[in-house]
Amino acid sequence: MPNILRSLREQQCLTRAHLGYRAEVHPARIGQLELGRLVPRADSIELQRLADALDWAGDPADLLAAVEDDHE
């Protein structure tokens, strides 16, 4: 199940590489975050950078929350 990070990135037509460039986060790390393989601290600078790069107004930790599947 994708998380909000992936959903926002895809809605803005950004590749992991482009988002990584904007946020100064390695694209492979973004992939790991999107897949739930990495769970950084809620107050990490990495999440804040990603939130800023995506113009996310909410809590940066919420970027890793699961997106509800509408195809049930």
FIMI-944662 format. One record per residue: residue number from 1; x, y, z of N, C-alpha, C in turn. Coordinates in steps of 0.2 Angstrom, whole numbers, plus 5000, padded with zeros to 4 digits. Atoms other than C-alpha are relative to their C-alpha. Example, Ala and Ser with C-alpha at 12.3 -4.5 7.8 and 13.67 -1.06 7.14 Angstrom:
2
     n    n_X    n_Y    n_Z   ca_X   ca_Y   ca_Z    c_X    c_Y    c_Z
     1   5004   4994   5000   5062   4978   5039   5004   5006   5000
     2   4996   4994   4999   5068   4995   5036   4996   5005   5003
END
This chain:
72
     n    n_X    n_Y    n_Z   ca_X   ca_Y   ca_Z    c_X    c_Y    c_Z
     1   5004   4994   5000   5000   5000   5000   5004   5006   5000
     2   4995   4994   5000   5008   5017   4995   4998   5004   5006
     3   5001   4995   4995   5011   5030   5008   4999   5007   4997
     4   5001   4993   5002   5007   5049   5007   5006   5003   4996
     5   4994   4997   5003   5025   5053   5002   4999   4998   4992
     6   5000   5002   5007   5023   5042   4986   4994   5003   4996
     7   5006   4997   5003   5006   5048   4982   5001   5007   4998
     8   4998   4993   5002   5011   5066   4983   5005   5001   4994
     9   4995   5000   5005   5026   5063   4973   4997   4999   4993
    10   5003   5001   5007   5016   5055   4959   4995   5005   4998
    11   5004   4995   5002   5003   5068   4959   5003   5006   4997
    12   4996   4994   5003   5016   5081   4956   5004   4998   4994
    13   4997   5003   5006   5023   5070   4942   5008   5001   5001
    14   4993   5000   4998   5040   5069   4951   5003   4993   5000
    15   4997   5007   4999   5052   5055   4949   5004   5000   5007
    16   4996   5000   4993   5062   5050   4965   5006   5004   4999
    17   4994   4996   5001   5077   5058   4957   4999   5007   5001
    18   5001   4993   5000   5069   5074   4955   4998   5003   5007
    19   5002   4999   4993   5061   5074   4972   5007   5000   5005
    20   4994   5000   4996   5078   5069   4979   5004   5006   4999
    21   4997   4994   5001   5086   5084   4971   4998   5006   5003
    22   5003   4994   4997   5074   5096   4977   5001   5000   5008
    23   4999   5001   4993   5075   5089   4995   5007   4998   5003
    24   4993   5002   4998   5093   5084   4995   5000   4994   5004
    25   5000   5007   4997   5089   5066   4999   5001   4995   4994
    26   4998   5004   5006   5096   5052   4989   4993   4996   4998
    27   5006   5003   5002   5082   5044   4978   4999   4993   5002
    28   5001   5007   4997   5086   5026   4984   4997   5001   5007
    29   5003   4999   4993   5082   5033   5002   4993   5001   4999
    30   5007   4998   5001   5066   5040   4995   4996   4994   4999
    31   5004   5006   5002   5061   5023   4988   4999   4996   5006
    32   5000   5003   4994   5065   5015   5005   4995   5002   5005
    33   5005   4997   4996   5054   5027   5014   4993   4999   4997
    34   5006   5001   5003   5040   5025   5001   4998   4992   5001
    35   5001   5007   4999   5041   5006   5004   4999   4998   5007
    36   5001   5001   4992   5041   5007   5023   5006   4996   5002
    37   4994   5004   4997   5058   4999   5024   5005   5004   5005
    38   4997   4996   4995   5065   5014   5033   4995   5005   5003
    39   5004   4995   4996   5056   5024   5047   5004   5004   5004
    40   4996   4995   4996   5065   5039   5052   4996   5003   5006
    41   5003   4997   4994   5062   5049   5068   4995   5005   4997
    42   5005   4995   5002   5046   5060   5066   5003   5007   4999
    43   4997   4993   5000   5057   5076   5069   5006   5000   4996
    44   4994   5000   5003   5070   5071   5057   5000   5006   4994
    45   4999   4994   5005   5077   5085   5045   4998   4997   4993
    46   5002   5004   5006   5075   5072   5031   4993   5001   4998
    47   5007   4999   5001   5056   5072   5033   4998   5007   4999
    48   5001   4993   5001   5056   5091   5034   5002   5002   4993
    49   4998   4998   5007   5065   5093   5018   4996   4997   4995
    50   5005   5003   5005   5054   5081   5009   4993   5004   5000
    51   5006   4996   4999   5039   5090   5016   5000   5007   4996
    52   4999   4993   5003   5046   5107   5010   5000   4999   4993
    53   4999   5001   5007   5050   5100   4993   4993   4998   4997
    54   5007   5002   5003   5032   5093   4991   4995   5006   5002
    55   5005   4995   4998   5024   5109   4998   4995   4997   5005
    56   5005   5004   4995   5016   5098   5012   4999   5005   5006
    57   5001   4995   4995   5008   5109   5025   4999   4996   5007
    58   5002   5004   4994   5004   5095   5038   5007   4998   5003
    59   4994   5003   4996   5016   5086   5050   5004   4996   4995
    60   4995   5004   5004   5031   5079   5041   4999   4993   5001
    61   5000   5008   4998   5029   5062   5050   4994   4997   4996
    62   5006   5003   5004   5012   5060   5041   5001   4998   4993
    63   4999   5002   5006   5020   5059   5025   5001   4992   4999
    64   4999   5008   5000   5024   5040   5029   4993   4996   5002
    65   5007   5004   4999   5005   5036   5033   4998   4997   4994
    66   5003   5004   5006   4997   5024   5022   4994   5003   4997
    67   5006   4997   5004   4985   5030   5009   4995   4994   5000
    68   5006   5004   5000   4968   5022   5010   4999   4997   4992
    69   5002   5003   5006   4964   5010   4995   4993   5001   4998
    70   5006   4999   5002   4949   5016   4986   4997   4994   4996
    71   5002   5006   5004   4947   4999   4976   4998   4994   5004
    72   5002   5006   4996   4939   4988   4989   4994   4998   4997
END
